[in-house]
Amino acid sequence: GLSLIRMNGVRGSLRVAGDVNLRSILKVALGVSIIVLTSVAIAIIPLLSFLDNFFVNGVKFADDLRIFIGTQTKQNLLKVLEGYYGRMKDTTLSWDVILKMVSNVFSHDAGYKDHTESVRKQDFYGSDGVCFIQVFCPQG
């Protein structure tokens, strides 16, 4: 008996309170659209290539390139580049500039393969813990 009363109460609470008109339908549709569009934006924005400087956490070179083993962060690559090129200004370089500088470290004469062309980027979703703190609170 009590379960039937409870089921009737739940069924009654699922009904729309008041009249259903075009204005209430538009409010619900707008709310659902905002939630869906926000979710899609959060999922897609980190994958856009022109935002690599914000969302790429590191790069992995081909295994043949033994100087860079594993995934390299910007800080690790900048230390290697500073050792090769000498003193560098303390500026933030883009991933494209860093990869070009790494490519110039190696000889491409006599048909040697350019291993920097097959770089895999560890993007926002490839890190161990996907966290918005990485994006909104960058470390110095």
C-alpha positions as CSV (number, residue, x, y, z in Angstrom):
1,G,0.0,0.0,0.0
2,L,2.7,2.5,1.0
3,S,4.7,1.9,-2.2
4,L,1.6,2.7,-4.3
5,I,1.1,5.9,-2.4
6,R,4.7,6.8,-2.9
7,M,4.6,6.0,-6.6
8,N,1.5,8.2,-7.0
9,G,3.4,11.0,-5.2
10,V,6.4,10.7,-7.4
11,R,4.3,10.6,-10.6
12,G,2.5,13.7,-9.4
13,S,5.7,15.6,-8.8
14,L,7.0,14.9,-12.3
15,R,4.1,16.8,-13.9
16,V,4.7,20.3,-15.0
17,A,3.5,22.9,-12.5
18,G,1.1,25.3,-14.2
19,D,0.2,25.8,-17.9
20,V,2.6,24.7,-20.6
21,N,2.9,27.5,-23.1
22,L,5.3,28.6,-25.7
23,R,7.2,30.8,-23.3
24,S,7.9,28.0,-20.8
25,I,9.0,25.7,-23.6
26,L,11.4,28.3,-24.9
27,K,12.8,28.8,-21.4
28,V,13.5,25.1,-21.0
29,A,14.9,24.8,-24.5
30,L,17.2,27.8,-23.9
31,G,18.4,26.3,-20.6
32,V,19.2,22.9,-22.2
33,S,20.9,24.6,-25.2
34,I,23.2,26.7,-22.9
35,I,24.2,23.6,-20.9
36,V,24.9,21.5,-24.1
37,L,26.8,24.3,-25.8
38,T,28.9,25.0,-22.7
39,S,29.7,21.2,-22.5
40,V,30.7,21.0,-26.1
41,A,32.9,24.1,-25.9
42,I,34.7,22.8,-22.8
43,A,35.3,19.5,-24.7
44,I,36.4,21.0,-28.0
45,I,38.4,24.1,-27.2
46,P,41.4,22.3,-25.8
47,L,41.7,20.3,-29.0
48,L,42.0,23.4,-31.3
49,S,45.5,23.6,-32.8
50,F,45.9,27.4,-32.6
51,L,45.5,27.1,-28.8
52,D,48.4,24.6,-28.4
53,N,50.3,27.1,-26.2
54,F,47.6,27.0,-23.6
55,F,46.7,23.3,-23.6
56,V,49.7,21.2,-24.7
57,N,51.5,19.9,-21.7
58,G,54.4,18.3,-23.5
59,V,55.7,16.6,-26.6
60,K,57.1,13.1,-27.3
61,F,59.7,12.6,-30.0
62,A,60.3,9.5,-32.0
63,D,62.1,6.7,-30.1
64,D,65.0,7.0,-32.5
65,L,65.8,10.4,-31.1
66,R,67.6,9.3,-27.9
67,I,68.4,12.7,-26.5
68,F,64.7,13.2,-25.6
69,I,63.3,10.1,-23.9
70,G,59.7,10.2,-22.8
71,T,57.5,13.2,-22.8
72,Q,59.3,16.5,-22.7
73,T,57.8,19.7,-21.1
74,K,58.6,23.2,-22.3
75,Q,60.9,23.7,-19.3
76,N,62.9,20.6,-20.2
77,L,63.2,21.5,-23.8
78,L,64.2,25.1,-23.0
79,K,67.0,23.8,-20.8
80,V,68.4,21.7,-23.6
81,L,68.0,24.6,-26.1
82,E,69.8,27.0,-23.8
83,G,72.6,24.5,-23.5
84,Y,72.9,24.3,-27.3
85,Y,72.3,27.9,-28.3
86,G,73.8,29.6,-25.2
87,R,72.1,32.2,-23.1
88,M,68.5,32.8,-24.0
89,K,66.2,35.6,-23.0
90,D,63.7,34.7,-20.3
91,T,60.6,34.7,-22.6
92,T,57.8,32.4,-23.2
93,L,58.3,30.6,-26.6
94,S,55.5,29.0,-28.5
95,W,55.5,25.3,-29.2
96,D,56.1,26.0,-32.9
97,V,59.2,28.0,-32.2
98,I,60.5,25.5,-29.8
99,L,60.1,22.6,-32.3
100,K,61.8,24.6,-35.0
101,M,64.7,25.3,-32.7
102,V,64.9,21.6,-31.8
103,S,64.9,20.7,-35.5
104,N,67.8,23.1,-36.1
105,V,69.9,21.3,-33.4
106,F,70.1,18.2,-35.6
107,S,71.7,17.8,-39.0
108,H,69.4,17.2,-41.9
109,D,72.2,16.6,-44.4
110,A,72.8,13.4,-46.3
111,G,69.2,12.3,-46.1
112,Y,69.0,12.1,-42.3
113,K,65.4,11.8,-41.2
114,D,64.0,14.8,-39.4
115,H,62.6,13.3,-36.2
116,T,61.0,16.5,-35.1
117,E,58.4,16.1,-37.9
118,S,56.8,13.2,-36.1
119,V,56.3,14.8,-32.7
120,R,53.2,13.7,-30.8
121,K,51.7,16.3,-28.5
122,Q,50.5,15.5,-25.1
123,D,47.5,17.7,-25.0
124,F,45.1,18.7,-22.3
125,Y,43.3,15.4,-22.2
126,G,46.6,13.4,-22.4
127,S,47.9,14.4,-19.0
128,D,47.6,12.2,-16.0
129,G,45.1,14.4,-14.3
130,V,42.9,16.7,-16.4
131,C,42.5,19.8,-14.3
132,F,41.4,23.3,-15.1
133,I,43.9,24.6,-12.5
134,Q,46.6,23.9,-15.2
135,V,44.9,26.3,-17.5
136,F,43.6,29.0,-15.3
137,C,46.5,29.2,-12.8
138,P,49.7,28.7,-14.8
139,Q,52.8,28.2,-12.8
140,G,55.2,31.2,-13.2
